[in-house]
């Protein structure tokens, strides 16, 4: 198999108010994806409640995450954080174009 180099900023989707997920790599232990948000916010009453830990970094743009209990966390370019499994969170708002790198750490059983 030939070695291929890609760029995280290549072929970015354009759609206001949407989020686009693109899987960059996946195996039984980890899933890495690029998320492109365009002035996005989670729907009212919607919360992410993921079974795996998630490490996220804002590569471009700005975002505010809301955590259950009312805590808001602002993220700017180059900021990153780890969201432990089952910590409920949502996207409060993003810039017109926010690009994230998300790494999902799977449980030892290899669940995806």
Backbone as JSON, one array per atom type, in Angstrom:
{
  "sequence": "XXXXXXXXXXXXXXXXXXXXXXXXXXXXXXXXXXXXXXXXXXXXXXXXXXXXXXXXXXXXXXXXXXXXXXXXXXXXXXXXXXXXXXXXXXXXXXXXXXXXXXXXXXXXXXXX",
  "N": [[0.84, -1.17, 0.0], [0.64, 2.17, -0.91], [2.2, 4.97, 0.7], [0.42, 7.73, 1.85], [-0.01, 11.19, 2.02], [-2.1, 13.48, 3.59], [-4.03, 16.52, 4.08], [-5.42, 18.23, 6.77], [-7.03, 20.43, 6.32], [-7.98, 20.25, 3.77], [-10.49, 20.04, 1.22], [-12.81, 21.1, 2.56], [-16.13, 21.11, 3.8], [-18.98, 23.16, 2.92], [-21.57, 24.54, 4.55], [-23.85, 26.31, 6.14], [-24.75, 26.38, 9.59], [-24.56, 23.68, 9.99], [-22.97, 20.58, 11.0], [-20.16, 18.7, 10.05], [-18.81, 15.52, 9.89], [-15.8, 13.79, 9.5], [-14.16, 10.87, 9.2], [-10.89, 10.22, 10.01], [-9.14, 8.26, 10.89], [-9.36, 4.95, 12.2], [-9.48, 2.32, 14.55], [-9.69, -0.57, 16.71], [-9.15, 0.64, 19.12], [-9.13, 3.42, 18.98], [-10.7, 6.32, 17.56], [-10.38, 8.79, 15.18], [-11.38, 11.93, 14.16], [-12.23, 14.61, 11.92], [-14.04, 17.48, 12.53], [-16.2, 19.77, 11.13], [-17.67, 22.74, 11.81], [-20.26, 24.99, 11.13], [-21.28, 27.89, 12.17], [-22.66, 26.53, 14.21], [-24.96, 25.06, 16.56], [-26.03, 22.9, 19.14], [-29.2, 21.21, 19.0], [-32.08, 22.4, 20.87], [-32.35, 20.96, 24.08], [-30.84, 18.73, 23.38], [-28.21, 16.52, 24.2], [-24.88, 15.4, 24.1], [-23.89, 12.2, 25.07], [-21.61, 10.26, 25.49], [-20.16, 6.97, 25.23], [-17.42, 6.75, 25.39], [-14.22, 8.22, 26.29], [-13.39, 11.49, 25.14], [-11.15, 13.47, 23.35], [-10.75, 16.72, 22.37], [-9.81, 19.28, 20.05], [-9.6, 22.63, 19.02], [-8.84, 23.56, 15.9], [-9.17, 25.61, 14.1], [-10.93, 28.65, 14.33], [-13.57, 29.25, 16.74], [-15.27, 28.12, 19.65], [-17.99, 27.43, 21.89], [-18.65, 25.29, 24.46], [-21.24, 23.67, 26.28], [-21.81, 22.27, 29.42], [-23.58, 19.75, 31.21], [-25.26, 20.93, 34.01], [-24.67, 23.53, 33.77], [-22.17, 24.72, 33.2], [-20.11, 26.63, 31.08], [-17.72, 26.4, 28.53], [-15.27, 28.05, 26.87], [-13.56, 27.8, 23.8], [-10.72, 28.47, 21.9], [-8.67, 28.82, 18.93], [-6.23, 26.28, 18.89], [-6.75, 25.44, 21.47], [-7.47, 22.72, 23.68], [-9.28, 19.96, 25.15], [-10.24, 17.32, 27.4], [-13.02, 15.25, 27.42], [-14.57, 13.34, 29.67], [-15.99, 10.0, 29.54], [-19.51, 9.72, 29.31], [-20.03, 12.28, 30.31], [-22.26, 14.7, 30.07], [-22.71, 16.93, 27.4], [-22.89, 19.72, 25.14], [-22.91, 21.59, 22.04], [-22.74, 24.94, 22.33], [-22.29, 27.2, 20.74], [-20.63, 28.03, 17.64], [-18.02, 29.55, 15.62], [-18.49, 30.99, 12.29], [-16.94, 29.25, 10.74], [-15.6, 26.57, 12.19], [-13.06, 24.35, 12.94], [-12.46, 21.21, 14.15], [-10.44, 18.76, 15.83], [-11.04, 15.56, 16.77], [-10.6, 12.98, 19.08], [-11.54, 9.84, 19.9], [-11.44, 7.69, 22.54], [-11.59, 4.35, 22.74], [-13.28, 1.86, 24.7], [-11.72, -0.91, 26.39], [-12.82, -3.27, 25.41], [-13.09, -2.77, 22.77], [-15.23, -1.45, 21.62], [-17.1, 0.4, 19.23]],
  "CA": [[0.0, 0.0, 0.0], [1.47, 3.37, -0.96], [2.06, 5.94, 1.77], [-0.3, 8.9, 1.34], [-0.08, 12.34, 2.92], [-3.28, 14.32, 3.41], [-4.03, 17.76, 4.84], [-6.67, 18.33, 7.54], [-7.82, 21.54, 5.83], [-8.35, 20.01, 2.37], [-11.86, 19.63, 0.89], [-13.71, 21.44, 3.66], [-17.52, 21.29, 3.36], [-19.59, 24.47, 3.16], [-23.0, 24.47, 4.82], [-24.07, 27.05, 7.37], [-25.62, 25.78, 10.58], [-24.39, 22.22, 10.0], [-21.69, 19.99, 11.39], [-19.75, 17.62, 9.16], [-17.84, 14.63, 10.53], [-15.02, 13.03, 8.54], [-13.29, 9.94, 9.91], [-9.52, 10.23, 9.51], [-8.5, 6.99, 11.26], [-10.13, 4.19, 13.17], [-9.21, 0.91, 14.82], [-10.47, -0.99, 17.87], [-8.8, 1.42, 20.31], [-9.25, 4.86, 18.81], [-11.32, 6.87, 16.36], [-9.96, 10.18, 15.02], [-12.2, 12.57, 13.13], [-12.26, 16.06, 11.73], [-15.4, 18.01, 12.58], [-16.3, 21.14, 10.63], [-18.91, 23.35, 12.28], [-20.56, 26.28, 10.5], [-22.26, 28.6, 13.02], [-23.48, 25.43, 14.71], [-25.32, 24.89, 17.96], [-26.84, 21.69, 19.33], [-30.63, 21.5, 19.12], [-32.55, 22.54, 22.26], [-32.6, 19.71, 24.79], [-29.95, 17.65, 22.95], [-26.94, 16.39, 24.91], [-24.01, 14.27, 23.81], [-23.63, 11.34, 26.22], [-20.82, 9.28, 24.76], [-19.63, 5.9, 26.06], [-15.96, 6.77, 25.41], [-13.57, 9.5, 26.52], [-13.15, 12.23, 23.9], [-10.19, 14.57, 23.4], [-11.05, 17.61, 21.25], [-8.97, 20.46, 19.88], [-10.05, 23.57, 17.99], [-7.73, 23.88, 15.0], [-9.48, 26.9, 13.48], [-12.21, 29.19, 14.77], [-13.9, 29.44, 18.15], [-16.48, 27.39, 20.03], [-18.37, 27.38, 23.29], [-19.33, 24.07, 24.85], [-22.02, 23.73, 27.52], [-21.83, 21.0, 30.12], [-24.73, 19.59, 32.1], [-24.99, 21.62, 35.27], [-24.6, 24.95, 33.46], [-20.83, 25.25, 32.95], [-19.77, 26.94, 29.7], [-16.27, 26.4, 28.31], [-14.92, 28.67, 25.59], [-12.34, 27.26, 23.18], [-10.21, 29.21, 20.74], [-7.69, 28.04, 18.17], [-5.16, 25.57, 19.58], [-7.2, 24.95, 22.77], [-7.96, 21.35, 23.69], [-9.75, 19.45, 26.42], [-10.7, 15.94, 27.44], [-14.36, 15.08, 27.96], [-14.69, 11.95, 30.11], [-17.17, 9.28, 29.08], [-20.82, 9.99, 29.92], [-20.2, 13.65, 30.76], [-23.18, 15.29, 29.09], [-22.26, 18.22, 26.88], [-23.51, 20.16, 23.88], [-22.28, 22.75, 21.41], [-23.55, 26.14, 22.55], [-22.14, 27.98, 19.51], [-19.31, 28.05, 16.99], [-17.82, 30.57, 14.6], [-18.98, 30.57, 10.98], [-16.21, 28.03, 10.38], [-14.76, 26.04, 13.26], [-12.55, 23.02, 12.59], [-12.05, 20.46, 15.33], [-9.87, 17.43, 15.75], [-11.62, 14.79, 17.88], [-10.04, 11.65, 19.28], [-12.39, 9.05, 20.78], [-10.68, 6.57, 23.1], [-12.56, 3.28, 22.93], [-13.1, 0.97, 25.85], [-10.82, -2.03, 26.11], [-13.51, -4.3, 24.64], [-13.01, -2.42, 21.36], [-16.52, -0.98, 21.12], [-17.09, 1.63, 18.43]],
  "C": [[0.89, 1.24, 0.0], [1.18, 4.28, 0.24], [1.45, 7.2, 1.19], [-0.33, 9.99, 2.41], [-1.32, 13.15, 2.57], [-3.13, 15.57, 4.27], [-5.39, 17.93, 5.5], [-7.59, 19.43, 7.02], [-8.26, 21.39, 4.36], [-9.8, 19.58, 2.26], [-12.82, 19.88, 2.05], [-15.13, 21.65, 3.13], [-18.01, 22.7, 3.69], [-21.08, 24.29, 3.34], [-23.25, 25.14, 6.16], [-25.03, 26.31, 8.28], [-25.48, 24.28, 10.72], [-23.06, 21.85, 10.64], [-21.41, 18.82, 10.47], [-18.63, 16.84, 9.83], [-17.14, 13.83, 9.44], [-14.02, 12.17, 9.31], [-11.93, 9.9, 9.25], [-8.82, 8.9, 9.75], [-9.38, 6.3, 12.27], [-9.56, 2.78, 13.3], [-9.99, 0.55, 16.08], [-10.22, -0.13, 19.1], [-9.11, 2.9, 20.2], [-9.98, 5.2, 17.52], [-10.93, 8.35, 16.32], [-10.79, 10.78, 13.89], [-12.0, 14.07, 13.1], [-13.73, 16.45, 11.77], [-15.34, 19.44, 12.08], [-17.67, 21.66, 11.02], [-19.06, 24.71, 11.62], [-21.67, 26.95, 11.3], [-23.23, 27.59, 13.65], [-23.81, 25.59, 16.19], [-26.19, 23.64, 18.05], [-28.31, 22.08, 19.46], [-31.04, 21.63, 20.59], [-32.84, 21.15, 22.87], [-31.7, 18.55, 24.41], [-28.65, 17.69, 23.74], [-26.17, 15.21, 24.35], [-23.78, 13.52, 25.11], [-22.9, 10.12, 25.67], [-20.23, 8.22, 25.69], [-18.1, 5.89, 26.16], [-15.46, 8.16, 25.79], [-13.33, 10.16, 25.16], [-12.18, 13.37, 24.18], [-10.49, 15.43, 22.18], [-10.13, 18.81, 21.26], [-9.58, 21.33, 18.79], [-8.82, 23.94, 17.17], [-7.9, 25.26, 14.38], [-10.82, 27.36, 14.02], [-12.33, 29.28, 16.28], [-15.17, 28.66, 18.44], [-16.73, 27.54, 21.52], [-19.14, 26.08, 23.51], [-20.09, 24.32, 26.14], [-22.04, 22.34, 28.12], [-23.05, 20.97, 31.03], [-24.38, 20.17, 33.46], [-24.75, 23.1, 35.05], [-23.22, 25.53, 33.23], [-20.62, 25.45, 31.45], [-18.25, 27.02, 29.58], [-16.03, 26.97, 26.92], [-13.6, 28.09, 25.1], [-11.99, 28.1, 21.97], [-9.19, 28.33, 20.03], [-6.57, 27.54, 19.07], [-5.52, 25.13, 21.0], [-7.67, 23.51, 22.63], [-8.43, 20.98, 25.08], [-10.15, 18.0, 26.27], [-12.07, 15.91, 28.09], [-14.49, 13.61, 28.37], [-15.99, 11.31, 29.62], [-18.37, 9.65, 29.95], [-20.94, 11.36, 30.61], [-21.05, 14.35, 29.7], [-22.72, 16.7, 28.71], [-22.97, 18.49, 25.56], [-22.71, 21.33, 23.31], [-23.22, 23.93, 21.6], [-23.5, 27.04, 21.32], [-20.75, 27.8, 18.95], [-19.24, 29.26, 16.05], [-18.43, 30.1, 13.27], [-18.22, 29.38, 10.39], [-15.28, 27.67, 11.54], [-14.36, 24.63, 12.88], [-11.97, 22.4, 13.84], [-11.28, 19.22, 14.93], [-10.39, 16.7, 16.97], [-11.02, 13.4, 17.89], [-10.91, 10.94, 20.32], [-11.58, 7.83, 21.23], [-11.67, 5.47, 23.46], [-12.25, 2.47, 24.19], [-12.27, -0.23, 25.44], [-11.49, -3.16, 25.32], [-13.5, -3.99, 23.16], [-14.33, -1.96, 20.78], [-16.33, 0.28, 20.3], [-18.45, 2.25, 18.45]]
}
